[in-house]
Amino acid sequence: DVMFVAVHCALDLLIEREQLRGDRPIGSAQRDYETVHIGKVYDLQLDATAGTQINVQRVLDCWRGDRRASSFSKSGR
């Protein structure tokens, strides 16, 4: 059982995380932010700043439901 889930985060927070990690090429956060979701259809989209409990509940609700839309959905339901 596969779900295609997008996780969105504000660009300024991504850039901050990129710099703190120190193992990413500078500028990759912005490049990914601008391109990674283009042309994708997700079963669920999450906001990284919403908090773990909220996002976990949203994932579980989606997983238990029958309204998936991504290309990973069994029947495109």
N, C-alpha and C positions, 0 to 999 in steps of 0.2 A: 504494500500500500504506500504510494508515494504522493506527496503534496508538494507543489511548487510554491514556495513562500518568499516574497520579497520583504526585505528589511530596509526601511528607509531611515535616514539620519540626516540632520542638518549638516550642510557643508562645513560650517565653521567647526563643528564638533569632530567631523571626520578629519579635518586638517590638524586639529589639536591632537587627536589620537595618533595620526600618522607621525607627527613630530615626537610624541612621547615614546612610541615604540622604537623608533630609531632603526628599524630594519626594513623600512619601505622607502622606495625612491621618492624624493620630495616632488610633489605634483601629482603623484599617482592617485591620491584621494580625490582630487578635483576631476581628473580625467575619468576615473571610474564613476564618480557621481553623475557626470554628464552623459555617460554612455551605457552603463551596465544594464539598465532596464529597457533600453530601446528595443521595441519589437517583441517584447516578452508578454505573455499572458499568464498571470498567476492565479492560483487558487485562493490565495490570501495575501494581503499586504499589511505589514506591521510597521509601527513607528517605534524605533529603538528607544526613544525617550519616554514611552508610555509606561515602562516598568515591567519587570519580569513577570509578576503575577498576572497582570492584565494580558500580556502577550501570550503567556502559557494558556490562559483561559480561552483566548481567541483561537489559538491553534487547536486546542481540544474541541471547541465548538465546531470549527470547520471540519476537523477530522471525523467527528461524529455525524455531521450533516451530510446532505446529498447534493450540494450545489457547488461542485468543482468545475472549473472552466479551463484549466491549463491543458497543454498537450500531454501531460503525464496522467490525466484523468483516464480511467478505464474506458468510459463511454462518452467522454466529453460532457458529463452531466453538469 
